[in-house]
Amino acid sequence: MTGSLLLLGARLPGSGAPVDVRIDDGVVTGIGPAGVVETSSATERIRLDGRWLVPGLWDNHVHFTQWASSARRLDVSTARSAAETVALVAAATAATTASAESAARERQAGSPALLVGIGFRDGLWSDAPTAAALDAVTGDRPVVLISADLHCCWLNTAALASFGVTGHPDGVLREEDAFAVHRALDDVPTTTSDAWAQDAARAAAARGVVGVVDLEMAWNHEVWQRRSAAGHDLLRVEFGVYPQHLERAIAEGLQTGDAVTDLVTVGPFKVITDGSLNTRTAFCFDEYPGLEGLPASRGVLTVEPHELEPLLARASAAGFTVAVHAIGDHANRLALDAFAATGSTGSIEHAQLLAPEEFPRFAALGAVASVQPEHALDDRDVADRFWAGRTGRAFALGALLEAGAQLALGSDAPVAPLDPWVTIAAAVGRERDGRAPWHPEQRIPVSAALAASARGREGVAVGDVADLVAVDRDPLAASPAELRSMPVALTLLAGRPTHTSL
């Protein structure tokens, strides 16, 4: 932003005295008691009327295209069994069939339209998901249901055939087979997906988000160049590069930190080394109850150490920081070992279950713990079952912080909502839905959660880029429930409003 902006009557968290904040050319140049900051040359004024001003918030782990698409998909997250899920699909199928517009489109296309749902969690179900169960209510309409953790997909027979998978025993695809389905589902017209992305960016800005780390499993360089050229200017974006695209990125001279546009930057090299808790594929030292003796009883290691270390070394030598997905305690140990062996810098993504000796290694190795606090509340029951006796070191934000680790908070949207106040509330309270806090010893202070959501910024200071958010409550005095529903009045990106309700 060029020119000068005055924010009048703001309050800083923890302080009741109103201040005025001056912004010149997108940078904070003055903060002082109301009436003290030089105002004569300001070209614009916004009255905050006592609202609290905090640094702009980031979501440090998002699958942005999938998040944008999820609003158009059938929500099956409320289902508590395979049978309940099938009933939701049956109702959606009947509603679609009854639509004259949908019927006309299907006649023109010559085949029933694909139905996509998202959000099922089968970890605690007493009945098993099967293609046959979906077939009974969908007929020849292809149906794909995506798990809440994104690591498995449940397909009916028609969808299995359309994705080239025949003869599958139950229609539940896991890990790379599921990711292949995700990539195919994302193959929609770019004008459509980019419009959805703009809607998602607008919603994010309305919750105080100024930037995201987009870890979509795609060639994101092209995606965000295109979106920027089309006018997507509501968020800063750092995009990830996956192993299948690493050599292309190196050949094109990309490395972490390179500016693609004013708002788009090359982010980390991302590699997924294990699965997830709900899919029972997170790689652990202990066997999962009920899977004892089976080949994958301890989860799935998708990248072996002899593969991981050369990958990290190659990416690091080319100028990339790294982001290593590790959820199980054994996967986290191997990921930290690879950091130590290669001297790589970057983050462990998720770090959900850690052996006690791993906590101090984050600080010692300079590995950021990129964590998603809302997952602890989504997964508390499945963790109590499958990680019984170990949950005191699961989603252990407090222990990581105490050990000196740098935290970066995010959502993993669409696994959890792209809403930093939901994220902060989960980190601070470890509670939701009226239930008692889960392992409250792992709560962290609001100040730490805010900083971990604001790229380490602990407050608003002169010299900062004016990525700022004005909210209606003092975050430092708010309860977890109040944080979760925090009203956002204004979001500024380099002093330019991207959202206002004033």
JOFEN-V363469 format. One record per residue. N is the residue number from 1. SS is DSSP state (2 for helix, 1 for strand, 0 for the rest). PSI is psi in whole degrees, -180 to 180 (* if undefined). D_FIRST is the distance of its C-alpha to the first C-alpha in whole Angstrom. Layout:
((N,SS,PSI,D_FIRST) (N,SS,PSI,D_FIRST))
This chain:
((1,0,134,0) (2,0,156,4) (3,0,-172,7) (4,1,143,8) (5,1,136,9) (6,1,129,13) (7,1,113,15) (8,1,134,18) (9,1,36,21) (10,1,162,20) (11,1,145,23) (12,1,140,23) (13,0,135,25) (14,0,-5,29) (15,0,138,28) (16,0,-14,29) (17,0,129,28) (18,0,147,25) (19,1,158,22) (20,1,144,19) (21,1,127,15) (22,1,138,13) (23,1,126,9) (24,1,125,8) (25,0,40,5) (26,0,9,5) (27,1,140,9) (28,1,119,12) (29,1,-10,13) (30,1,138,16) (31,1,126,18) (32,1,170,22) (33,1,148,24) (34,0,128,23) (35,0,-7,23) (36,0,-38,23) (37,0,138,20) (38,0,127,19) (39,0,-11,17) (40,0,-34,18) (41,0,4,15) (42,0,135,13) (43,0,-14,12) (44,1,147,12) (45,1,139,14) (46,1,124,15) (47,1,122,18) (48,0,-14,19) (49,0,45,23) (50,0,4,24) (51,0,159,22) (52,1,138,22) (53,1,126,19) (54,1,162,19) (55,1,152,17) (56,0,146,16) (57,1,147,19) (58,1,150,20) (59,1,113,23) (60,1,7,24) (61,1,103,27) (62,1,145,26) (63,0,91,28) (64,2,-42,26) (65,2,-40,28) (66,2,-38,31) (67,2,-43,29) (68,2,-34,27) (69,2,-27,31) (70,2,-28,32) (71,0,-18,32) (72,0,6,34) (73,0,157,37) (74,1,125,40) (75,1,114,39) (76,0,19,43) (77,0,-20,41) (78,0,-12,44) (79,0,137,47) (80,0,12,49) (81,0,167,51) (82,2,-39,52) (83,2,-42,54) (84,2,-37,51) (85,2,-45,49) (86,2,-39,51) (87,2,-39,51) (88,2,-41,48) (89,2,-41,48) (90,2,-43,51) (91,2,-41,49) (92,2,-39,46) (93,2,-43,49) (94,2,-40,51) (95,2,-40,48) (96,2,-43,46) (97,2,-35,50) (98,2,-15,50) (99,0,122,47) (100,2,-38,49) (101,2,-44,45) (102,2,-41,45) (103,2,-40,49) (104,2,-42,48) (105,2,-41,46) (106,2,-37,48) (107,2,-39,51) (108,2,-40,49) (109,2,-24,47) (110,0,5,51) (111,0,155,50) (112,0,147,49) (113,0,147,45) (114,0,134,44) (115,1,125,43) (116,1,129,41) (117,1,163,41) (118,1,147,39) (119,1,5,40) (120,1,148,43) (121,0,104,45) (122,0,6,48) (123,0,-31,49) (124,0,9,51) (125,0,145,52) (126,0,-16,56) (127,0,156,56) (128,0,142,55) (129,0,135,52) (130,0,153,54) (131,2,-38,54) (132,2,-38,57) (133,2,-40,56) (134,2,-40,53) (135,2,-37,55) (136,2,-24,57) (137,2,-6,55) (138,2,-19,53) (139,0,-129,55) (140,0,8,54) (141,0,121,50) (142,0,135,48) (143,1,131,47) (144,1,124,44) (145,1,127,43) (146,1,132,41) (147,1,158,41) (148,0,-33,39) (149,0,-1,39) (150,0,0,38) (151,0,-1,41) (152,1,157,44) (153,1,142,44) (154,1,119,47) (155,1,148,48) (156,0,177,51) (157,2,-40,54) (158,2,-40,52) (159,2,-39,49) (160,2,-44,50) (161,2,-41,52) (162,2,-25,49) (163,0,10,47) (164,0,24,50) (165,0,109,52) (166,0,152,55) (167,0,18,58) (168,0,140,55) (169,0,-35,57) (170,0,-5,55) (171,0,7,52) (172,1,112,50) (173,1,139,48) (174,1,153,46) (175,0,-125,44) (176,2,-35,43) (177,2,-39,45) (178,2,-41,43) (179,2,-34,40) (180,2,-37,41) (181,2,-43,41) (182,2,-48,38) (183,2,-39,37) (184,2,-39,39) (185,2,-29,37) (186,0,-6,34) (187,0,73,35) (188,0,165,34) (189,0,137,32) (190,2,-34,29) (191,2,-34,28) (192,2,-52,29) (193,2,-34,28) (194,2,-33,24) (195,2,-42,24) (196,2,-41,26) (197,2,-37,23) (198,2,-40,20) (199,2,-43,23) (200,2,-37,23) (201,2,-39,19) (202,2,-42,19) (203,2,-38,21) (204,2,-45,20) (205,2,-34,17) (206,0,-14,19) (207,0,14,21) (208,0,13,18) (209,1,130,18) (210,1,-15,14) (211,1,154,17) (212,1,152,20) (213,1,111,23) (214,1,111,24) (215,0,35,28) (216,0,142,29) (217,0,71,32) (218,0,175,31) (219,0,88,30) (220,2,-20,26) (221,2,-51,25) (222,2,-42,26) (223,2,-49,25) (224,2,-26,21) (225,2,-45,21) (226,2,-45,22) (227,2,-40,20) (228,2,-42,17) (229,2,-27,18) (230,0,2,19) (231,0,13,16) (232,0,106,16) (233,0,26,12) (234,0,-15,13) (235,0,149,14) (236,1,143,14) (237,1,128,18) (238,1,120,20) (239,1,144,23) (240,1,159,27) (241,1,130,30) (242,1,165,33) (243,2,-38,37) (244,2,-13,37) (245,2,3,34) (246,2,-48,34) (247,2,-35,36) (248,2,-44,34) (249,2,-43,31) (250,2,-43,33) (251,2,-32,34) (252,0,5,30) (253,0,21,29) (254,0,148,27) (255,0,161,27) (256,0,132,25) (257,0,-14,22) (258,0,135,21) (259,1,123,18) (260,0,-42,19) (261,0,-173,15) (262,0,-31,12) (263,0,-12,13) (264,1,130,16) (265,1,147,19) (266,1,130,22) (267,1,-144,24) (268,1,167,27) (269,1,121,31) (270,1,132,32) (271,1,135,36) (272,1,119,38) (273,0,-15,41) (274,1,-172,43) (275,0,-131,43) (276,0,167,42) (277,0,-52,44) (278,0,-33,45) (279,0,-4,46) (280,0,38,48) (281,0,-2,47) (282,0,134,45) (283,0,114,47) (284,0,162,49) (285,0,-32,52) (286,0,154,54) (287,0,152,55) (288,0,134,54) (289,0,132,56) (290,0,-13,58) (291,0,10,57) (292,0,133,60) (293,0,-11,61) (294,0,159,59) (295,0,-37,57) (296,0,37,54) (297,0,-21,55) (298,0,12,52) (299,0,-166,50) (300,0,124,48) (301,1,109,47) (302,0,-20,45) (303,0,114,44) (304,0,156,47) (305,2,-37,47) (306,2,-14,48) (307,2,-38,45) (308,2,-47,43) (309,2,-46,43) (310,2,-35,43) (311,2,-48,40) (312,2,-40,38) (313,2,-43,39) (314,2,-47,38) (315,2,-43,35) (316,2,-42,34) (317,2,-28,36) (318,0,1,33) (319,0,17,30) (320,0,138,30) (321,0,163,30) (322,1,152,32) (323,1,108,32) (324,1,116,35) (325,1,119,36) (326,1,123,39) (327,0,-50,41) (328,0,160,44) (329,2,-35,46) (330,2,-40,47) (331,2,-39,44) (332,2,-40,42) (333,2,-45,45) (334,2,-36,45) (335,2,-45,41) (336,2,-37,41) (337,2,-40,44) (338,2,-37,42) (339,2,-47,39) (340,2,-41,42) (341,2,-32,44) (342,2,-14,41) (343,0,18,39) (344,0,154,36) (345,0,152,33) (346,1,-138,31) (347,1,154,32) (348,1,121,35) (349,1,121,33) (350,1,-60,35) (351,0,48,38) (352,0,-42,40) (353,1,124,43) (354,0,138,44) (355,0,149,47) (356,2,-36,47) (357,2,-8,47) (358,2,-24,44) (359,2,-50,42) (360,2,-16,42) (361,2,-28,41) (362,2,-51,38) (363,2,-41,37) (364,2,-36,40) (365,2,-5,38) (366,0,27,34) (367,1,122,34) (368,1,137,31) (369,1,100,33) (370,1,104,31) (371,1,159,32) (372,0,91,32) (373,0,-33,34) (374,2,-25,34) (375,2,-32,37) (376,2,-36,39) (377,2,-34,39) (378,2,-36,40) (379,0,7,42) (380,2,-40,44) (381,2,-42,47) (382,2,-32,47) (383,2,-42,47) (384,2,-31,50) (385,2,-51,52) (386,2,-18,51) (387,0,36,50) (388,0,136,52) (389,0,-5,53) (390,0,1,50) (391,2,-15,47) (392,2,-18,47) (393,2,26,45) (394,1,136,43) (395,0,45,39) (396,0,69,40) (397,2,-41,37) (398,2,-43,38) (399,2,-37,41) (400,2,-46,38) (401,2,-44,36) (402,2,-32,39) (403,0,0,40) (404,0,9,37) (405,0,146,35) (406,0,127,31) (407,1,143,30) (408,1,121,27) (409,1,147,27) (410,0,-172,27) (411,0,-28,29) (412,0,28,30) (413,1,134,29) (414,0,12,31) (415,0,-40,34) (416,0,163,32) (417,0,144,29) (418,0,82,26) (419,0,105,25) (420,2,-23,24) (421,2,-33,26) (422,2,-44,29) (423,2,-49,29) (424,2,-43,29) (425,2,-41,32) (426,2,-38,34) (427,2,-36,33) (428,2,-37,34) (429,2,-28,37) (430,0,34,38) (431,0,154,40) (432,0,157,39) (433,0,27,41) (434,0,5,44) (435,0,158,45) (436,0,150,46) (437,0,141,43) (438,0,118,44) (439,0,66,45) (440,2,-18,43) (441,2,-15,43) (442,2,10,40) (443,0,155,38) (444,0,158,35) (445,0,155,33) (446,2,-41,30) (447,2,-40,28) (448,2,-39,29) (449,2,-40,28) (450,2,-46,25) (451,2,-39,24) (452,2,-13,26) (453,0,0,23) (454,0,32,20) (455,0,36,21) (456,0,-7,23) (457,0,126,21) (458,0,-3,23) (459,0,-174,21) (460,0,128,18) (461,0,153,18) (462,0,136,16) (463,0,-15,15) (464,0,147,14) (465,1,140,11) (466,0,56,9) (467,0,104,11) (468,1,157,13) (469,1,133,16) (470,1,129,18) (471,1,163,22) (472,0,-10,25) (473,0,155,27) (474,0,112,27) (475,2,-33,27) (476,2,-17,30) (477,2,1,32) (478,0,147,32) (479,0,164,35) (480,2,-40,34) (481,2,-38,35) (482,2,-36,32) (483,2,-42,30) (484,2,-33,30) (485,0,26,29) (486,0,121,27) (487,0,128,25) (488,1,121,21) (489,1,-31,19) (490,1,134,16) (491,1,129,14) (492,1,135,10) (493,1,108,8) (494,0,42,6) (495,0,2,6) (496,1,125,6) (497,1,128,10) (498,1,-11,12) (499,1,140,15) (500,1,141,16) (501,0,14,20) (502,0,*,20))
